[in-house]
Amino acid sequence: MDRPTAQDFQPPLRLWSHAWRLVVMLLISALVVVPAWHQESGTVPWWPVLDVVIGAGAYVLVFFRRRHPFAIALVLSLVSAVSGTAGGPAVLAAVSLATHRRWREIAFVGTVSLAAAQFYSTVTRSSSDPIWLILSANVVATAAMLGWGMYIGSRRELIWTLRNRAERAEEEQGLRVAQSRSNERARIAREMHDVLAHRISQISMHAGALSFREDLTAEEMRASAAVIQEKAHEALTDLRGVLGVLRDDRTGMRLDAPQPTYDDLPRLVDEAQTSGLRVEYHDLLEDGPVPDAVGRTVYRIVQEGITNVRKHAPGAQLTVRVSGSLEAGVDVLLRNPIGFASTGTPGAGLGLIGLAERAELRGGRLEHGRSGSTWVLHGWIPWAA
């Protein structure tokens, strides 16, 4: 972050800010003028009048110190050499200049202010104090004045920096929260699609079979309806499992069962075979156990392949081959002939897109497309994802 300018962290001046500064200037002017008033009258009769006139102009000029800090501070320092009344505005202008902490300007104005104070003190000296003592007092007063201004500027910048950092941290936190929510929604959406599309395709297949069979007995109709009911119940169970990624606000524990892993893959294939789908499954993995995150991605790829066969190639044989090792990663290949019929089950076409995103998030890749008369779904996931 670039260093801010003095204009960035200067507080706005309100009525109360002008009032107390005016009071302080009047007190400083009084401390300078009152002891030297008789000496001015004795030196030049019209000097006191000139002092007040110049001082009045200085009080007007000092209100423009923030627009032209160096020029105003320099002019008021020069006129303070002949006007004690201008001492208050000269001090305020010098302090205001010091808050900018530009060393060359501070050194120049400080030298002029010291010289002007020494000149005025020497000319209007009413006591027998030695010059070195007066010079020492002026040096201390000038250093204190400029040091106080630099301290104020440093403190203002520090407060501005802390406030700015806090605001930026809040903005970044808001962006992180929004991004986390977006990622969580996308992840849950992928899970819901992968789970529900698979189960609903099973329900659609059984319901579609009932619409074509006119020779079923009442018992067979009840049996088919029971299968549809069972698959609907499984869909609800799987949906609760997906929502299990959400956690209880009080305990932080999952609200339901964990997501499937690689060990659940044989059960998925068995369910597909039981429902009438022809699946040839080859598990050629050389190492184990498979990490849960990797196994879940492989499970979803195979699940989507089974769902797509039910939708677009009913009756076709699906070949599933999972191979790989700890060094080579997990390679999953699904092949099935392209079908000539469709179940009519609606789909948004987002399943393969979601799977590709899921694979990429795990550091892998997913490819799909036609290879002659065969549909191929090929994914690779690194073992340590």
N, C-alpha and C positions, 0 to 999 in steps of 0.2 A: 504494500500500500504506500502511495506517495505521501510525503510529509505534507500536512495541511498548511495553508497560509493563515496569517493572523485573522484575516477577514472571516475564515471558516469557523473559528472557535470564539470570536468575540461575542459577548452577550449583547442583546439589544438594549438600548438605553431607553428607559421609561421615565415617567415624571419623577418618581422617587429616586432613580439613579442620578438624574440631573440635580435634584435638590441636595442630596448629601454631598455630592462633589462640589457644588457651589458653596456650601457651608465650609467645607474643608479649605477651599481656595481662599475664602474670606479670612479664615483664621490664620493661614500662612501669610497672607498679605498684611494682616494686622501685626503679626509678630515681627515682620520685616520693617514696616513703615513707622510704627509708633515709636520705637527707640531712636529712629533716625530723623523724625519729623523736624525737631528743632535745629538739627545740624543742616538739613536741607534749606530751611528758612534763612539760617545765618549765612550760608554759602551763596545762594542765589535767591532773591526774594520770590521770584515767580516759579521756582523749582517745585514746591509742593503742588501748585496748580497743574503744572506740566505732568507731574507724577500721576495725579489722579486721572487726567485726560488720557495719558498713554495707558494707564491701568484699565480704564473703562474699555478702550479699544482692544486690549488684550483679553478681557473677559468675553468680548464678542467673538474674537478670532479663535479662541480656544475651542469653541463648539464645532469647528471644522477640522479638528485634529485627526479624526478618523479617515477623512478623505485625503488629506495631505499630511501625514504624520511627521515626516522629516522636515518639510518646509515650515510648518507651523511651529514645531519645537525649536527650530533654529532661530526663527524670527523672534519668538517670545524670549528665548535665552538672551538674544542681543539686547532687546529693549529692557530686560530686567536689570541691565547694567546702570540704567538711569532712572528706573521706576521701581520702587519697592512694591507698589500696588500690583504691578505685573508679576510679582514673585509667585503668587498663588497659581495663576494660569500657566506660568513657565514650568512650575513643578509638575502640574498635571499633564502638560504636553510632553514633558520629558519622560514621565512614567509611562504614558501611553505609547510613546515611541519605543521604550525599552521592552514592552510586551511583545514586540515583533521579533526581538532578539537578532537583529542584524548588527553585527559587531562593528562594522565600519561607521555606520550612522550613529550608533550609541557612543563610540569613542569620540567622534567629531563633536556631537552635541554636548557630550559630557565635558569636553575640554572648553568649549565656548561657555557653558553654564558655569564652570568653575572660575573661568577668567572674569565673567560678568559679576559673579557673586563677590569675588575678591576685590574688583574695582569698586563696586557699590559699598562694600564694607569698609574699604580704606578711605573713600571720600567722605562717607557719613560717620566715621568713627568718632564717638563722643567720649570714649574712655582712653586710658593709657595702655590698653592691652597691646602686647607686641604683635607685629605683623605675622610672625610665624605661628602664633596661637590662632589668629584669625584664619590664616591659610589652612591650618590643620582642621579647624572646625568646618570650613567650607569643603575641604576634601572629604571629610567624613560624611557631611550632609549630602554631597553630590553622589558619593558612592552608595550611600543608603538609598537615595532616591532611585538611582538606576538599578540597583540590586533588587529593590522591591518590585520595580516594573518587570524585570526579567523573571522573578519568581511568580508573579501573577500570570505572565504569559505562559510559563512552563506549566503551571497548574491548570490553566484553561485548556491548553493543548492535551494534557493528560486526561482530563475529564472528557473532552471531546472524543479522544481516541478510544477510551473505555466505552463510552456510550455508543460510538460508531461500531465498535467490535461486538457489543452486545446486540445491537440491532441486526448486524450481519449474521451473527450466530443464530438469532431467532429466525431470520429469513431462511438460512441454510437448514435449520432444523425443520421448518415448515416444508421445505422442498424435499428433505429426506423422508419425512412422514408421508407426504403425498406420493413420492416414488415408491415407498414401501407398500402403501395401500394399493397402488396400481399394480405392482408386482404380485401382491397377494391375491388380488382379484383375478389377474390373468392366470395365476397358478391354479386357483380353485376352479376357474372356468375350464381349464384344460382337464383337470381331474373329473369334473362333472361330465364333460363331453365324453371322455374316454370310458367312464363307467356306465353312464346312462345310455349312450349309443349302443354299447354292447348288449345290455340287458333288453333294451326296447327292440333291438333287432330280433332277439329271441322271441319276444312276445309277438312281434309282427309276423314272424315266420309261422308260429303255431296258429295264430288267428287266421292267417292267409290260408293255411291248410284246411281249416274248418270251412272256409267259404267255398272251397272246391270239392269237398267230400259231401256227397249227398246220400251215401250208403251207410253212414255211421248209425249205430244203435244209440239208444239213450244212455247206456252205460259208457260207451266210447265217447260220447259228447261230454258227459260229466268228467271223464278222465282227462280229456283235452282241456276242458275248462279249468280243471284242477292244476294242470301244468302251467297254464297261463297265469293263474293266481299265484302259483309258486314263483314264477319268474318275476311277476310284479312285486312280490314280497322281497325277492332277492335284490331287485332294483332299488327298493326303498332302503334295504339294509346297506347296500353299497353306497347310496347317497349319504346315509348317516356316517358311513366310514370316511367319505370325502370331507364332510363337514367336521370330522374329527380332527382336522388340522387346526380348527379353531380351539382356543383354550379358555378355560374358566377364568374370569377376571379376578376372583379371589385367590384361588389355589394355584393358577398357572398350569394346571394339568389338562391333558387332552380330554375332550368331552366324550370321545367314543374310541372305537378300536383303531389301531394303527393302519397305515396303508399297506397294500400287498408288496411282497418282495419276490425275489427269484424263486424261493422255495414254494411259492404258491402257483408257479407256472404249470406244473403237471396237473394240478387240480383244474386250472382254467382249460387245458386241453381236454381233460376227461369230461368236463361239462359240455364242451362243444361236441365231442363225439357222442355223448349221451343224447344230445338234442338232435342228432341226425347228421351232423356235419362230418365229412370225411377229412380227418387231419392225420398227417404223418409227421410225428415229432421225433427229432434227433437232438439229443443233448450231448455235445462233444466237448464240453468245457474240460480243460485239463486241471485247473486249480480251483480251489474253493476255500472258504465260502465266499460268495459274491457279496460285495458291499450293498447295503440296503438301497442306497440311492441309485446305484447302477442297476440292481435287480428290478427296482420299481420301474425304471425307464424301459428295460427289456420287456417286462410284463405288459406295459401299456402298448408297446409296439406290436407284440403278438396279439393282444386284445383287439387293437384297431384292425389288424389284418384279418382276424376272424370275423369281425363286424362287417368289413367291406366284402368279404366273400359271401356272407349271408345276404347282403344288400344287392350286390351286383353280379354275383356268379353262383347262385344257389345250385347245389348239387355238385359243384366242382370240388376236386380234391386239393386241399391246401397242404403244402409241405413246409414245415417249420424246422429250421436248423440253427442251433445256437452253438457257437464254437468260440475258441479263444483261450487265452491264458493270462497270467499275471502281467507278463511283459507285453503281449500283443493286444490286450484289451478284449472286450466282448464283441463278437460279431454275430448279428442276428439276420437271417435271410428267410424271407417268406416268398413262396412262389405258388401261383395257381393259374390254371387256364382262364382266359378271358371268357366270361359267360355271355350267353345270348339272351338271357332273360333277366328280369329285375323284380324284386319283391314290391317295389313301389314305396318302400319306406322312405320318408322324406329325410333329407340331410342338408346341412349347411355347407358342406365341403370344407369344414375347418379342422377336421380330425387330423389329417396329414400335416396341415400347417402347424397345429399345436404340437404334434409329435416332433416336427423338425425343430421348433423352438425349444422343446424340452431337451432334445438331444444336444443342441448347441449350448444350452445352459450347463450341461454336464461336460462340455468340452468335446463332444462327439459330432456326428453328422448323420443325416438320414436322406436316402435317395429312393425315389419311386418312379415307376413308369413301365411302359410296355417293352417287352423283349420278344419280338415276333408275335406269337399267339399266347404269350404268357405275361401275366402281370407280376412284377417283381417289386418287393418292398425290402430295402436293404439298409440296415443301420449298424453303426459302430460306436461304441461307448468306451472310453478309457477306463481301465480297471480302478484307478485311484480317484475317479471323479467324485 
